[in-house]
Amino acid sequence: MTDPSAAIWLCPERLFDGKTLRTGMALGVERGRTTVTREAASLPAAQRRAVKGTLTPGFIDLQVNGGGDALLNAAPTVASMVTMAAAHRRFGTVGILPTLITDAPHVLAAATEAAISATGMTGILGLHIEGPHLSLPRRGTHSAAWVRPFEAATMAHVERLRAEGIFVKITVAPEAMAKGQIAALVATGAVVSIGHSDTTAEHVRAALDEGASCFTHLFNAMSPMLNRAPGVTGACINSTAYAGIICDGYHVADEMIGLAIRARPVPGRMFLVSDSMSTVGGSDRFMLYGQEVRLIEGRLMNGEGSLAGAHVTMAQSLARLITVLGIAPEMALSMAISTPAELIRRPDMADPQNRDLSDLVLLDDGWQIQSLSLQEIF
């Protein structure tokens, strides 16, 4: 934009620019897209539009099993992915990584085809393959019938997705992998995430040495941290790898989330995930592996009495981080936006500049999404 006088300038109380929560800034808007940021005081008063609250890029969720009554495992199709993305967008999440959990081989094949067909569609960022190469003792709600060691078919699906330029995150347990298989996955450009694992810290470090660079829902479905056995949990916290975490008040105690954030040796490697199911933006129950899963007092419970995914949005998770755990807003926003954007190699998604106006979120003083549409300002 060469002529600042030609733009309308949004002047929020606070603007998150992907790194810093700034005051006194203005964001230019032309024809429904943002342009650049400037110091608000330097701009013509007639073209400034005061905005109450915090203006930020929308959230990025790298673990979304469902939404809007669509569940990827139940229907591994483009239509499901589109429905899921639309459901989460209503709550401020502008990009999702559709997630397929452990299932029959033909389900992964169908999800692979869907991810390829969905390339470029709004809000769909790739595919997260969570399983089936996991630990039986730490499978969680994943079906034991389909848990199996790593196989050539999965490698072929990952190679095909990467050949199409599609981002792939694949969660594996190191004990389900032979030596060199993690390195082979990493060589395709996929992000290998360690999760649903009952192994030792030593085995985890060997997986990290092969190129694994992430952990899936820290604390959940992994061997715990004990005084003489750090387990997967301790190995994750002590590593410099990325780590997703669920912040719904049920999956992980708030105190443990705060502890993990403070204990990591490198900042900017923790990120929020919802692990949400079809109930977000949908009804209060769904079928998984032939069993009904019901939403009961905020928890999704399967027939075995176990948690089966989460019923939470990224917006709710962000607000909980700030208002309940006391995490600094700048760090919390980074966990919901900048860190996942960095992991998927899309730093542009953490920048409010050069974005569609619909990709921005306005938060009130309680860090809740405001009902006001930014379009109403004009």
C-alpha positions as CSV (number, residue, x, y, z in Angstrom):
1,M,0.0,0.0,0.0
2,T,1.7,3.2,-1.2
3,D,-0.9,5.8,0.0
4,P,-1.7,5.6,3.7
5,S,-4.4,8.3,3.2
6,A,-6.4,5.9,1.0
7,A,-7.0,3.3,3.7
8,I,-9.3,2.8,6.6
9,W,-7.3,2.1,9.7
10,L,-8.4,-0.1,12.6
11,C,-7.0,1.1,15.9
12,P,-7.6,-1.6,18.5
13,E,-6.7,-1.1,22.2
14,R,-4.2,-4.0,21.7
15,L,-2.9,-5.6,18.5
16,F,-1.1,-9.0,18.5
17,D,1.4,-9.0,15.6
18,G,2.4,-12.6,16.0
19,K,5.2,-11.8,18.4
20,T,4.2,-8.9,20.6
21,L,1.0,-7.5,22.0
22,R,1.2,-3.8,21.0
23,T,-0.7,-0.7,21.9
24,G,-1.0,2.5,19.8
25,M,-1.0,0.6,16.5
26,A,-3.2,0.8,13.5
27,L,-3.9,-1.9,10.9
28,G,-4.8,-0.7,7.4
29,V,-7.8,-2.2,5.6
30,E,-8.7,-2.0,1.9
31,R,-11.4,-4.0,0.1
32,G,-11.9,-6.5,2.9
33,R,-8.1,-7.3,3.3
34,T,-5.6,-5.9,5.8
35,T,-2.5,-4.2,4.5
36,V,0.2,-2.9,6.9
37,T,0.6,-1.7,10.5
38,R,1.5,1.8,11.4
39,E,1.7,4.0,14.5
40,A,-1.9,5.2,15.0
41,A,-0.9,8.7,16.0
42,S,0.8,9.2,12.6
43,L,-2.5,8.7,10.6
44,P,-5.3,11.0,9.7
45,A,-7.9,11.1,12.5
46,A,-10.8,10.9,10.0
47,Q,-9.7,7.5,8.7
48,R,-9.1,5.9,12.1
49,R,-11.7,3.5,13.5
50,A,-11.3,2.9,17.2
51,V,-11.8,-0.8,18.2
52,K,-12.3,-1.9,21.8
53,G,-10.4,-5.0,22.8
54,T,-7.5,-7.1,21.4
55,L,-7.2,-7.7,17.6
56,T,-5.3,-10.8,16.7
57,P,-4.9,-13.3,13.8
58,G,-7.3,-16.2,14.2
59,F,-6.3,-19.4,16.0
60,I,-4.6,-22.5,14.5
61,D,-5.5,-25.9,15.8
62,L,-3.3,-28.8,14.8
63,Q,-5.5,-31.6,16.3
64,V,-9.1,-31.5,15.2
65,N,-11.0,-34.8,15.0
66,G,-14.3,-33.3,14.2
67,G,-16.7,-30.4,14.4
68,G,-20.2,-29.5,13.4
69,D,-21.4,-33.1,13.8
70,A,-18.7,-34.3,11.3
71,L,-16.1,-36.8,12.5
72,L,-13.2,-37.6,10.2
73,N,-13.0,-41.2,11.2
74,A,-16.7,-41.7,10.6
75,A,-16.5,-40.0,7.1
76,P,-13.0,-39.4,5.8
77,T,-14.1,-37.1,3.1
78,V,-13.6,-33.6,1.8
79,A,-17.1,-32.7,2.9
80,S,-16.2,-33.7,6.5
81,M,-13.1,-31.6,6.5
82,V,-15.0,-28.6,5.1
83,T,-17.7,-29.0,7.7
84,M,-15.1,-29.3,10.5
85,A,-13.2,-26.2,9.4
86,A,-16.5,-24.1,9.1
87,A,-17.6,-25.2,12.6
88,H,-14.3,-24.2,14.2
89,R,-14.2,-20.9,12.3
90,R,-17.3,-19.8,14.2
91,F,-15.2,-19.9,17.3
92,G,-12.2,-18.0,16.0
93,T,-10.1,-20.9,14.6
94,V,-9.2,-20.0,11.1
95,G,-7.0,-23.0,10.3
96,I,-7.3,-26.7,11.3
97,L,-5.3,-29.8,10.8
98,P,-8.0,-32.5,10.3
99,T,-6.9,-35.5,12.5
100,L,-7.6,-39.2,11.8
101,I,-7.1,-41.5,14.7
102,T,-6.3,-45.2,14.6
103,D,-8.6,-47.1,12.2
104,A,-8.8,-49.7,9.4
105,P,-6.3,-49.3,6.5
106,H,-9.0,-48.3,4.1
107,V,-10.0,-45.3,6.3
108,L,-6.5,-43.9,6.2
109,A,-6.5,-44.4,2.4
110,A,-9.7,-42.5,2.1
111,A,-8.5,-39.6,4.4
112,T,-5.4,-39.4,2.3
113,E,-7.5,-38.9,-0.9
114,A,-9.6,-36.4,0.9
115,A,-6.7,-34.3,2.1
116,I,-5.3,-34.2,-1.5
117,S,-8.7,-33.2,-2.9
118,A,-9.1,-30.5,-0.1
119,T,-5.8,-28.8,-1.1
120,G,-6.3,-25.0,-1.0
121,M,-9.7,-25.1,0.6
122,T,-10.3,-22.5,3.3
123,G,-9.1,-23.4,6.7
124,I,-7.7,-26.9,5.9
125,L,-4.0,-27.1,6.5
126,G,-3.1,-30.7,5.8
127,L,-3.6,-34.0,7.6
128,H,-2.7,-35.2,11.1
129,I,-2.3,-39.0,11.1
130,E,-2.7,-40.0,14.8
131,G,-2.0,-43.7,14.9
132,P,-2.4,-46.6,14.1
133,H,1.3,-47.2,15.1
134,L,0.9,-46.7,18.8
135,S,1.4,-48.4,22.1
136,L,-1.5,-50.7,23.2
137,P,-1.1,-49.8,26.9
138,R,-1.3,-46.0,26.0
139,R,-3.9,-46.2,23.2
140,G,-6.5,-44.2,25.1
141,T,-9.7,-44.2,23.2
142,H,-8.0,-45.6,20.0
143,S,-9.3,-49.0,19.0
144,A,-7.1,-51.9,20.1
145,A,-8.2,-53.9,17.1
146,W,-6.4,-51.5,14.7
147,V,-3.2,-50.6,16.6
148,R,-0.3,-52.1,14.7
149,P,3.5,-51.7,14.0
150,F,4.5,-49.3,11.3
151,E,3.9,-50.6,7.8
152,A,4.7,-49.8,4.2
153,A,1.1,-48.6,3.4
154,T,1.4,-45.7,5.9
155,M,4.7,-44.7,4.5
156,A,3.2,-44.7,1.0
157,H,0.3,-42.5,2.1
158,V,2.7,-40.0,3.7
159,E,5.0,-40.0,0.6
160,R,2.0,-39.3,-1.6
161,L,0.7,-36.5,0.5
162,R,4.1,-34.9,0.7
163,A,4.6,-35.2,-3.1
164,E,1.4,-33.1,-3.4
165,G,2.9,-30.5,-1.1
166,I,0.5,-31.3,1.7
167,F,1.6,-30.7,5.3
168,V,1.6,-34.0,7.3
169,K,1.9,-34.5,11.0
170,I,2.1,-38.1,12.0
171,T,1.9,-39.3,15.6
172,V,3.7,-42.6,16.4
173,A,4.9,-44.4,19.5
174,P,8.7,-45.1,19.2
175,E,8.2,-48.7,20.3
176,A,6.0,-49.3,17.3
177,M,8.8,-48.2,14.9
178,A,11.9,-50.0,13.7
179,K,15.2,-48.2,13.7
180,G,15.4,-45.8,10.8
181,Q,11.6,-45.6,10.1
182,I,11.2,-42.3,11.9
183,A,14.2,-40.9,9.9
184,A,12.5,-42.1,6.7
185,L,9.3,-40.3,7.6
186,V,11.2,-37.1,8.5
187,A,13.0,-37.3,5.1
188,T,9.7,-36.9,3.3
189,G,9.2,-33.5,5.1
190,A,6.5,-34.9,7.5
191,V,6.6,-33.8,11.1
192,V,6.9,-36.8,13.3
193,S,5.2,-36.4,16.7
194,I,5.7,-38.8,19.6
195,G,2.5,-39.8,21.4
196,H,0.4,-42.7,22.8
197,S,3.7,-44.2,24.0
198,D,4.6,-46.2,27.0
199,T,8.4,-46.2,26.4
200,T,11.4,-44.9,28.2
201,A,13.0,-41.5,28.1
202,E,16.1,-43.1,26.4
203,H,13.9,-44.5,23.7
204,V,12.3,-41.1,23.2
205,R,15.7,-39.5,22.9
206,A,16.7,-42.0,20.2
207,A,13.5,-41.0,18.3
208,L,14.4,-37.4,18.6
209,D,17.8,-38.1,17.3
210,E,16.2,-39.6,14.2
211,G,14.3,-36.4,13.6
212,A,11.1,-36.6,15.6
213,S,10.3,-32.9,16.5
214,C,7.0,-32.8,18.3
215,F,4.9,-34.5,21.0
216,T,1.2,-35.1,20.9
217,H,-1.0,-33.9,23.8
218,L,1.6,-33.7,26.5
219,F,0.8,-35.7,29.7
220,N,-2.1,-37.6,28.0
221,A,-1.5,-41.2,26.7
222,M,2.2,-41.3,27.6
223,S,4.3,-42.8,30.3
224,P,4.5,-40.5,33.3
225,M,7.4,-38.6,34.8
226,L,8.7,-40.3,37.9
227,N,11.6,-39.6,40.2
228,R,13.9,-42.3,38.6
229,A,12.1,-42.8,35.3
230,P,11.4,-39.6,33.3
231,G,9.2,-41.5,30.8
232,V,7.8,-39.9,27.7
233,T,6.4,-37.0,29.7
234,G,9.8,-36.1,31.3
235,A,11.6,-36.6,28.0
236,C,9.2,-34.2,26.3
237,I,9.4,-31.5,28.9
238,N,13.3,-31.6,28.9
239,S,13.5,-31.6,25.1
240,T,13.6,-28.6,22.7
241,A,10.8,-30.3,20.6
242,Y,7.4,-28.8,20.0
243,A,4.6,-30.1,22.2
244,G,0.8,-29.7,21.9
245,I,-1.3,-29.6,25.1
246,I,-5.0,-29.7,25.8
247,C,-6.2,-27.0,28.1
248,D,-9.9,-27.9,28.9
249,G,-9.6,-28.4,32.7
250,Y,-10.2,-32.1,32.3
251,H,-7.4,-33.7,30.3
252,V,-4.5,-32.1,32.3
253,A,-4.6,-30.4,35.7
254,D,-4.0,-26.6,35.3
255,E,-1.1,-26.8,37.7
256,M,0.7,-29.4,35.5
257,I,0.2,-27.2,32.4
258,G,1.7,-24.2,34.1
259,L,4.6,-26.4,35.4
260,A,5.4,-27.7,31.9
261,I,5.3,-24.2,30.3
262,R,7.7,-22.9,32.9
263,A,10.0,-25.9,32.7
264,R,10.7,-26.1,29.0
265,P,14.3,-25.2,28.2
266,V,13.4,-23.3,25.1
267,P,10.5,-20.8,24.9
268,G,8.0,-20.9,22.1
269,R,7.7,-24.6,21.7
270,M,4.4,-25.2,23.5
271,F,1.1,-24.9,21.6
272,L,-2.5,-25.4,22.3
273,V,-4.6,-28.1,20.7
274,S,-8.3,-28.7,21.2
275,D,-8.4,-32.5,20.3
276,S,-12.0,-31.6,19.6
277,M,-14.6,-34.0,18.4
278,S,-17.8,-33.5,16.4
279,T,-19.7,-32.0,19.3
280,V,-18.0,-28.6,18.9
281,G,-20.6,-26.7,16.9
282,G,-22.7,-29.9,16.9
283,S,-24.9,-32.2,19.0
284,D,-23.9,-33.8,22.3
285,R,-23.1,-37.3,21.2
286,F,-21.6,-39.3,18.3
287,M,-20.6,-42.8,17.4
288,L,-16.9,-43.9,17.4
289,Y,-15.9,-47.5,16.7
290,G,-19.6,-48.5,17.0
291,Q,-19.9,-47.1,20.5
292,E,-21.8,-44.0,21.5
293,V,-19.7,-41.2,23.0
294,R,-21.6,-38.7,25.1
295,L,-20.9,-35.2,26.4
296,I,-21.3,-35.4,30.2
297,E,-20.6,-32.2,32.2
298,G,-18.0,-31.0,29.8
299,R,-16.3,-34.4,29.3
300,L,-16.7,-36.7,26.3
301,M,-17.0,-40.2,27.7
302,N,-17.0,-43.5,25.8
303,G,-18.5,-46.8,26.8
304,E,-15.4,-47.8,28.7
305,G,-15.6,-44.7,30.9
306,S,-12.6,-43.1,29.2
307,L,-12.1,-39.6,27.8
308,A,-12.8,-39.7,24.0
309,G,-11.4,-36.5,22.7
310,A,-12.3,-33.1,24.0
311,H,-15.2,-30.7,23.8
312,V,-13.4,-27.4,23.8
313,T,-12.5,-24.6,21.4
314,M,-9.2,-22.9,21.0
315,A,-10.8,-19.6,22.2
316,Q,-11.9,-21.3,25.4
317,S,-8.4,-22.8,25.9
318,L,-6.8,-19.4,25.3
319,A,-9.0,-17.7,27.9
320,R,-8.3,-20.5,30.4
321,L,-4.6,-20.1,30.0
322,I,-4.8,-16.4,30.8
323,T,-7.6,-16.1,33.3
324,V,-7.2,-19.4,35.3
325,L,-3.5,-20.4,34.9
326,G,-2.2,-16.8,34.8
327,I,-0.1,-17.2,31.7
328,A,0.9,-13.9,30.1
329,P,-1.4,-13.0,27.3
330,E,1.4,-12.6,24.8
331,M,2.6,-16.2,25.6
332,A,-0.9,-17.6,25.5
333,L,-1.6,-16.0,22.1
334,S,1.7,-17.4,20.8
335,M,0.6,-20.9,21.9
336,A,-2.7,-20.5,20.0
337,I,-1.3,-18.8,16.9
338,S,2.4,-18.3,16.3
339,T,3.9,-21.6,17.5
340,P,1.5,-23.8,15.5
341,A,2.0,-21.5,12.5
342,E,5.8,-22.0,12.9
343,L,5.4,-25.8,13.2
344,I,3.4,-26.1,10.0
345,R,5.8,-23.7,8.2
346,R,3.1,-21.0,7.7
347,P,4.5,-17.9,9.6
348,D,2.2,-15.8,7.4
349,M,-0.8,-17.2,9.5
350,A,0.6,-15.5,12.6
351,D,0.8,-12.1,10.9
352,P,-2.3,-9.7,10.9
353,Q,-1.0,-8.0,7.8
354,N,-2.1,-9.0,4.3
355,R,-5.0,-11.1,5.5
356,D,-8.6,-11.4,4.8
357,L,-10.5,-9.4,7.4
358,S,-12.4,-12.6,8.3
359,D,-9.1,-14.2,9.4
360,L,-8.9,-11.8,12.4
361,V,-10.4,-12.2,15.8
362,L,-11.5,-9.6,18.2
363,L,-11.2,-10.4,21.9
364,D,-12.7,-8.6,24.8
365,D,-11.1,-7.7,28.1
366,G,-11.9,-11.2,29.5
367,W,-10.1,-12.7,26.4
368,Q,-13.4,-14.0,25.0
369,I,-14.4,-13.6,21.4
370,Q,-16.6,-10.5,20.9
371,S,-19.8,-11.0,19.1
372,L,-19.2,-7.8,17.1
373,S,-18.1,-8.5,13.5
374,L,-15.2,-6.5,12.3
375,Q,-17.3,-5.8,9.1
376,E,-19.8,-3.8,11.3
377,I,-17.1,-1.2,11.9
378,F,-17.3,0.0,8.3
